[in-house]
């Protein structure tokens, strides 16, 4: 009996980011991670100064907070509602900000179903194992896990 060794696919935007990282050498991957750090959007006014209303990601070595909103636009099915992500990460934590930037760019605006279908091993598909420590990658795993948990909680009937 053969064993299925296929991996669940990443959403297209996240796969494109993974491909971009895979095409680079380790030092260049760090540079690209820094670009994602610099591209992380600022918090909207409704969250500014209100970190207590956001969830802290304790798996990260730097203090990072996230908020997940699920759109309530009319949709044929609840799983088609868009997901929006918001992160607060200190400027002096570029690795953590970079992870948040990757997740924001790759997941923000996807539907509930698409976000919940992101494989748990997604953070390991960015070829960052040679560029950052496993402990740092654990922070990105924590971010993804919390995002998916919040989406699931916000869409339960």
KEFIPA-240422 format. One line per 5 residues: number of its first residue (from 1); their letters; for each residue x, y negated, z of N, C-alpha, C, O, CB. Coordinates in steps of 0.001 Angstrom, whole numbers, plus 500000, padded with zeros to 6 digits. Glycine has a CB too. Example, Ala and Ser with C-alpha at 12.3 -4.5 7.8 and 13.67 -1.06 7.14 Angstrom:
2
1	AS	513190/505690/507800/512300/504500/507800/513200/503300/507800/514236/503319/508465/511308/504473/509046 | 512850/502250/507080/513670/501060/507140/512900/499970/507870/513409/498862/508039/514084/500598/505725
end
This chain:
157
1	XXXXX	500842/501167/500000/500000/500000/500000/500893/498762/500000/501784/498639/500840/499039/500006/501214 | 500658/497850/499067/501508/496670/498987/501004/495588/499934/499811/495467/500211/501560/496139/497547 | 501948/494824/500409/501628/493736/501335/501576/492432/500546/502432/492183/499697/502678/493649/502498 | 500575/491603/500822/500440/490317/500141/501458/489337/500725/501393/488980/501902/498986/489759/500279 | 502383/488917/499895/503431/488016/500376/503243/486600/499852/504143/485771/499991/504800/488538/499969
6	XXXXX	502110/486310/499262/501874/484955/498765/501592/484026/499932/501003/484419/500939/500701/484930/497757 | 502021/482803/499773/501776/481799/500795/500639/480906/500341/500451/480660/499150/503049/480969/501083 | 499888/480428/501317/498813/479492/501001/499421/478239/500375/500492/477783/500776/497986/479132/502277 | 498731/477706/499403/499230/476527/498701/499045/475262/499525/498131/475151/500342/498531/476377/497361 | 499933/474325/499285/499803/472992/499866/498878/472168/498978/498779/472431/497780/501198/472301/500020
11	XXXXX	498200/471176/499549/497448/470251/498694/498422/469597/497706/499600/469438/498026/496700/469161/499553 | 497951/469218/496516/498862/468684/495487/499785/467554/495953/500974/467576/495635/498058/468190/494339 | 499280/466585/496687/500134/465466/497117/501234/465950/498059/502373/465494/497969/499290/464376/497809 | 500898/466868/498959/501887/467403/499888/502892/468281/499148/504078/468277/499477/501200/468204/501008 | 502427/469030/498152/503331/469870/497358/504319/469006/496576/505495/469350/496456/502527/470768/496391
16	XXXXX	503841/467899/496053/504730/466996/495315/505829/466461/496228/506985/466356/495815/503929/465825/494705 | 505475/466126/497457/506474/465655/498427/507464/466774/498727/508671/466536/498775/505791/465168/499739 | 506964/467992/498928/507847/469130/499205/508807/469365/498040/509987/469646/498250/507018/470404/499476 | 508303/469249/496824/509150/469420/495644/510224/468339/495583/511373/468617/495238/508300/469393/494367 | 509847/467103/495919/510820/466006/495918/511958/466291/496892/513124/466075/496561/510134/464676/496281
21	XXXXX	511630/466774/498091/512664/467099/499079/513517/468271/498606/514737/468252/498773/512025/467426/500440 | 512893/469289/498020/513617/470486/497589/514641/470179/496501/515640/470887/496370/512640/471533/497089 | 514398/469130/495724/515304/468768/494630/516552/468026/495111/517428/467709/494305/514568/467915/493620 | 516642/467747/496406/517742/466935/496932/518686/467748/497813/518325/468812/498317/517191/465759/497721 | 519895/467230/497989/520836/467793/498955/520481/467259/500336/519787/466249/500448/522316/467443/498581
26	XXXXX	520951/467929/501393/520587/467565/502769/520765/466070/503080/519851/465472/503648/521418/468375/503738 | 521897/465438/502734/522032/464013/503056/520989/463147/502329/520504/462157/502876/523439/463533/502697 | 520657/463530/501107/519643/462788/500351/518255/463010/500945/517397/462130/500875/519659/463207/498869 | 518038/464175/501522/516750/464446/502171/516544/463499/503347/515437/463015/503583/516674/465916/502646 | 517629/463242/504085/517530/462292/505200/517189/460899/504685/516411/460181/505315/518848/462254/506004
31	XXXXX	517754/460512/503561/517440/459211/502971/515967/459138/502568/515309/458122/502789/518339/458942/501752 | 515452/460219/501975/514046/460245/501582/513148/460219/502817/512105/459566/502815/513746/461490/500727 | 513553/460929/503868/512788/460906/505115/512732/459475/505667/511698/459044/506175/513415/461873/506163 | 513834/458752/505567/513871/457352/506006/512912/456500/505169/512262/455598/505698/515311/456791/505907 | 512823/456783/503871/511878/456043/503027/510442/456279/503490/509639/455346/503511/512035/456457/501547
36	XXXXX	510114/457509/503859/508774/457789/504384/508558/457074/505713/507455/456614/506011/508566/459307/504557 | 509621/456987/506507/509545/456262/507775/509189/454798/507541/508325/454234/508213/510876/456367/508536 | 509869/454204/506580/509641/452787/506275/508284/452550/505618/507744/451446/505684/510747/452263/505367 | 507734/453585/504984/506459/453449/504292/505241/453759/505145/504111/453648/504671/506451/454331/503111 | 505459/454150/506410/504323/454457/507277/503500/453193/507503/504029/452192/507986/504801/455049/508631
41	XXXXX	502213/453225/507159/501392/452017/507321/501254/451597/508788/501286/452423/509700/500008/452247/506724 | 501100/450298/508978/500848/449767/510316/499454/450205/510764/498591/450523/509946/500978/448207/510339 | 499259/450213/512065/497938/450551/512594/496928/449469/512226/497272/448287/512202/497995/450732/514126 | 495694/449856/511939/494666/448837/511733/494375/448141/513064/494676/448671/514133/493365/449467/511140 | 493796/446967/512983/493541/446147/514177/492754/446903/515246/492964/446681/516439/492785/444884/513788
46	XXXXX	491854/447789/514834/491023/448489/515824/491831/449423/516720/491347/449822/517779/489941/449283/515120 | 493046/449778/516321/493897/450622/517161/495081/449865/517767/495710/450365/518699/494407/451789/516352 | 495388/448707/517272/496540/447949/517765/496388/447686/519262/495373/447156/519713/496691/446611/516992 | 497402/448061/520014/497384/447850/521457/496431/448775/522198/496142/448545/523372/497020/446436/521749 | 495940/449810/521541/494968/450713/522160/495441/452163/522067/494681/453042/521661/493588/450559/521493
51	XXXXX	496675/452404/522436/497221/453755/522323/496450/454753/523173/496442/455947/522874/498683/453763/522724 | 495799/454272/524234/495006/455155/525080/493839/455786/524342/493298/456798/524786/494497/454398/526267 | 493445/455196/523219/492354/455746/522410/492878/456703/521333/492110/457268/520555/491558/454609/521757 | 494195/456869/521309/494820/457765/520341/495383/458970/521090/495512/458943/522314/495942/457032/519532 | 495716/460022/520354/496280/461216/520979/497795/461197/520869/498343/461010/519782/495711/462493/520334
56	XXXXX	498470/461391/521995/499923/461466/521969/500340/462866/521525/499747/463866/521928/500525/461123/523362 | 501366/462912/520691/501916/464188/520221/503117/464501/521101/504222/464016/520856/502318/464133/518686 | 502893/465310/522120/503934/465599/523111/505061/466459/522562/506141/466501/523151/503327/466282/524304 | 504836/467143/521451/505885/467973/520861/507006/467126/520257/508109/467623/520029/505293/468886/519793 | 506725/465861/520002/507725/464965/519416/508652/464432/520501/508229/464192/521631/507043/463796/518671
61	XXXXX	509915/464250/520147/510883/463725/521094/510672/462234/521322/511076/461707/522359/512300/463987/520604 | 510062/461564/520392/509765/460132/520501/508270/459971/520732/507482/460819/520313/510224/459350/519218 | 507875/458889/521395/506447/458692/521652/505686/458360/520368/505840/457274/519809/506244/457577/522681 | 504879/459290/519915/504059/459067/518729/502616/459361/519089/502312/460301/519823/504530/459950/517533 | 501745/458536/518555/500316/458675/518800/499615/458756/517454/500056/458160/516472/499764/457489/519656
66	XXXXX	498509/459508/517423/497762/459608/516171/496268/459521/516442/495784/459853/517523/498098/460919/515437 | 495567/459068/515430/494110/459044/515451/493636/459604/514122/494230/459348/513075/493550/457594/515699 | 492572/460360/514181/491977/460966/512998/490538/460480/512907/489785/460551/513879/492051/462532/513051 | 490170/459993/511749/488793/459593/511507/488257/460425/510343/488945/460653/509348/488689/458058/511207 | 487021/460867/510497/486357/461613/509436/485235/460724/508934/484354/460317/509692/485818/463016/509938
71	XXXXX	485284/460430/507642/484296/459541/507046/482889/460070/507198/482664/461280/507223/484599/459325/505593 | 481948/459156/507300/480561/459575/507417/479767/459167/506182/478543/459034/506211/479928/458980/508676 | 480523/458973/505085/479848/458672/503834/478946/459847/503473/479266/460993/503791/480872/458382/502698 | 477829/459574/502816/476971/460691/502409/477761/461656/501514/478459/461240/500590/475703/460170/501665 | 477634/462910/501806/478318/463936/501010/477397/465138/500897/476528/465350/501744/479693/464341/501648
76	XXXXX	477589/465912/499860/476764/467106/499662/476974/468111/500782/476057/468840/501159/477078/467755/498315 | 478188/468139/501306/478506/469076/502380/479441/468385/503365/480267/467565/502961/479152/470384/501820 | 479321/468707/504657/480190/468056/505652/481676/468241/505365/482481/467375/505705/479881/468593/507030 | 482051/469357/504744/483450/469621/504440/484015/468733/503352/485225/468725/503122/483615/471039/504045 | 483147/467976/502671/483591/467071/501615/483855/465658/502127/484229/464779/501351/482562/467026/500511
81	XXXXX	483664/465432/503417/483889/464108/503983/485389/463811/504024/486183/464705/504316/483272/464006/505401 | 485787/462572/503737/487217/462245/503726/487801/462104/505135/487115/461695/506073/487445/460957/502951 | 489066/462449/505254/489807/462354/506506/490807/461211/506373/491473/461075/505346/490528/463704/506850 | 490909/460390/507417/491879/459289/507429/492736/459402/508681/492244/459677/509775/491162/457900/507374 | 494024/459184/508491/495008/459348/509562/495671/458025/509903/495938/457197/509032/496067/460375/509165
86	XXXXX	495929/457846/511194/496588/456639/511680/497645/457057/512695/497383/457869/513583/495559/455636/512311 | 498841/456493/512554/499958/456853/513422/500585/455611/514043/500653/454549/513424/501012/457643/512640 | 501039/455771/515273/501859/454763/515926/503156/455452/516328/503150/456372/517146/501126/454118/517171 | 504260/455008/515752/505572/455574/516063/506578/454430/516102/506538/453542/515251/505993/456666/515011 | 507473/454442/517074/508424/453342/517202/509396/453252/516020/509810/454264/515456/509203/453494/518487
91	XXXXX	509740/452031/515668/510696/451796/514571/512034/452490/514835/512710/452919/513900/510923/450284/514375 | 512409/452597/516097/513709/453197/516423/513676/454728/516410/514629/455369/516852/514170/452714/517787 | 512594/455312/515910/512464/456769/515780/512186/457125/514320/511092/457581/513991/511326/457314/516705 | 513181/456916/513437/512926/457101/512005/512562/458526/511599/511792/458712/510657/514123/456678/511239 | 513092/459528/512280/512741/460905/511925/511262/461149/512195/510539/461654/511337/513609/461917/512715
96	XXXXX	510826/460789/513383/509426/460971/513762/508518/460151/512853/507485/460641/512398/509206/460574/515234 | 508896/458924/512592/508109/458078/511683/508081/458687/510281/507061/458626/509596/508691/456640/511631 | 509193/459269/509861/509247/459909/508549/508290/461085/508449/507599/461251/507444/510658/460373/508252 | 508251/461909/509508/507307/463028/509522/505873/462505/509418/505065/463025/508650/507482/463878/510809 | 505574/461471/510203/504229/460884/510163/503940/460318/508772/502825/460441/508264/504085/459773/511237
101	XXXXX	504952/459697/508161/504778/459144/506821/504477/460219/505787/503645/460021/504901/506014/458378/506413 | 505152/461355/505901/504895/462477/504990/503458/462957/505152/502737/463126/504169/505887/463643/505254 | 503049/463174/506389/501695/463670/506633/500647/462646/506203/499599/463009/505668/501514/464017/508114 | 500932/461377/506436/499979/460352/506018/499836/460343/504500/498723/460369/503975/500420/458967/506522 | 500944/460307/503810/500888/460255/502347/500283/461526/501752/499563/461466/500755/502285/460034/501777
106	XXXXX	500573/462665/502360/500109/463931/501805/498700/464336/502191/498079/465146/501502/501022/464990/502210 | 498177/463778/503299/496872/464234/503788/495793/463160/503837/494611/463479/503715/497034/464803/505144 | 496167/461911/504009/495164/460856/504162/494270/460782/502923/494757/460690/501796/495845/459493/504412 | 492977/460823/503148/492021/460746/502048/491552/462093/501531/490603/462159/500750/492619/459987/500932 | 492212/463184/501962/491744/464509/501569/490427/464812/502285/490063/464137/503247/492813/465595/501893
111	XXXXX	489730/465820/501811/488484/466204/502458/488764/467043/503701/489873/467537/503903/487588/466977/501481 | 487735/467190/504523/487830/468036/505714/488313/469429/505333/489235/469953/505957/486468/468119/506437 | 487704/470037/504318/488104/471389/503901/489573/471435/503487/490293/472370/503839/487222/471871/502740 | 490009/470438/502751/491404/470429/502273/492388/470310/503441/493415/470988/503460/491625/469264/501277 | 492076/469454/504407/492975/469291/505558/493005/470574/506390/494075/471029/506794/492530/468090/506436
116	XXXXX	491845/471147/506642/491804/472364/507451/492479/473545/506756/492902/474490/507422/490366/472719/507780 | 492587/473504/505428/493219/474588/504678/494740/474458/504585/495404/475362/504078/492640/474644/503293 | 495297/473351/505065/496759/473184/505009/497401/474278/505863/497063/474422/507038/497195/471751/505509 | 498314/475039/505289/498944/476123/506051/499771/475595/507226/500386/474531/507158/499833/476959/505132 | 499760/476366/508286/500476/475970/509513/501979/475805/509272/502638/475043/509979/500244/477009/510618
121	XXXXX	502522/476512/508283/503962/476432/508028/504335/475269/507108/505493/475153/506706/504448/477732/507422 | 503385/474416/506773/503659/473302/505858/504889/472480/506254/505687/472151/505376/502455/472394/505792 | 505083/472134/507532/506261/471329/507871/507597/471976/507523/508602/471280/507380/506243/471027/509323 | 507616/473288/507387/508859/473988/507052/509104/474054/505546/510132/474573/505111/508831/475394/507623 | 508187/473541/504760/508310/473599/503306/508943/472351/502703/508995/472208/501482/506959/473813/502695
126	XXXXX	509420/471456/503548/510025/470219/503043/511540/470299/502997/512211/469281/502827/509605/469044/503900 | 512084/471494/503148/513528/471726/503042/514324/470831/503984/515417/470375/503648/513991/471501/501612 | 513768/470587/505162/514435/469696/506114/515220/470455/507184/515859/469837/508036/513413/468798/506779 | 515177/471786/507147/515860/472593/508151/517350/472340/508240/517935/472477/509315/515632/474025/507872 | 517981/471971/507122/519421/471680/507127/519700/470237/507531/520824/469894/507898/520023/471957/505747
131	XXXXX	518679/469401/507462/518881/467975/507703/518502/467542/509123/519073/466589/509654/518079/467178/506706 | 517545/468238/509735/517126/467894/511099/517044/469168/511927/516959/470269/511384/515755/467148/511100 | 517071/469008/513237/517073/470168/514126/515695/470832/514175/514677/470195/513902/517509/469753/515536 | 515678/472125/514529/514398/472822/514680/513497/472148/515722/512273/472150/515583/514640/474281/515070 | 514104/471576/516758/513323/470873/517778/512592/469681/517169/511440/469414/517511/514231/470407/518930
136	XXXXX	513252/468973/516279/512611/467841/515591/511469/468322/514698/510397/467716/514670/513646/467062/514751 | 511705/469417/513966/510648/469949/513100/509428/470380/513901/508301/470321/513409/511174/471128/512290 | 509656/470808/515121/508548/471194/515988/507599/470008/516212/506396/470195/516390/509082/471719/517339 | 508143/468808/516202/507299/467625/516336/506335/467482/515171/505173/467123/515364/508155/466382/516447 | 506810/467760/513964/505940/467669/512794/504880/468766/512831/503733/468542/512445/506764/467765/511496
141	XXXXX	505267/469945/513295/504305/471038/513457/503216/470603/514442/502031/470855/514223/505016/472343/513953 | 503631/469952/515522/502678/469462/516513/501730/468430/515931/500535/468446/516226/503412/468871/517694 | 502254/467531/515107/501400/466521/514465/500336/467194/513609/499152/466873/513715/502245/465555/513603 | 500758/468128/512760/499821/468803/511865/498774/469572/512663/497587/469524/512339/500570/469753/510918 | 499199/470268/513688/498281/471040/514515/497227/470142/515158/496044/470482/515180/499052/471800/515591
146	XXXXX	497658/469009/515675/496724/468080/516325/495779/467446/515302/494601/467235/515593/497499/466980/517080 | 496284/467148/514125/495422/466592/513071/494314/467596/512741/493136/467242/512694/496256/466249/511786 | 494705/468838/512516/493721/469857/512145/492726/470092/513281/491533/470268/513034/494424/471175/511776 | 493208/470095/514515/492317/470293/515663/491317/469151/515763/490129/469384/515984/493126/470407/516968 | 491794/467910/515601/490881/466772/515682/489845/466808/514559/488671/466518/514791/491665/465459/515628
151	XXXXX	490271/467162/513345/489324/467266/512229/488258/468313/512562/487066/468076/512364/490063/467636/510902 | 488685/469453/513062/487731/470509/513391/486748/470046/514475/485548/470302/514378/488476/471775/513853 | 487253/469372/515494/486390/468895/516580/485383/467856/516086/484225/467856/516504/487239/468299/517706 | 485831/466981/515201/484968/465905/514714/483913/466373/513717/482980/465636/513398/485806/464837/514079 | 484066/467598/513230/483111/468091/512230/482271/469253/512736/481489/469826/511979/483846/468514/510985
156	XX	482422/469605/514003/481586/470682/514562/480159/470179/514683/479916/469019/515014/482123/471160/515954 | 479233/471063/514412/477819/470693/514533/477309/470959/515917/476138/470707/516202/476975/471444/513526
end
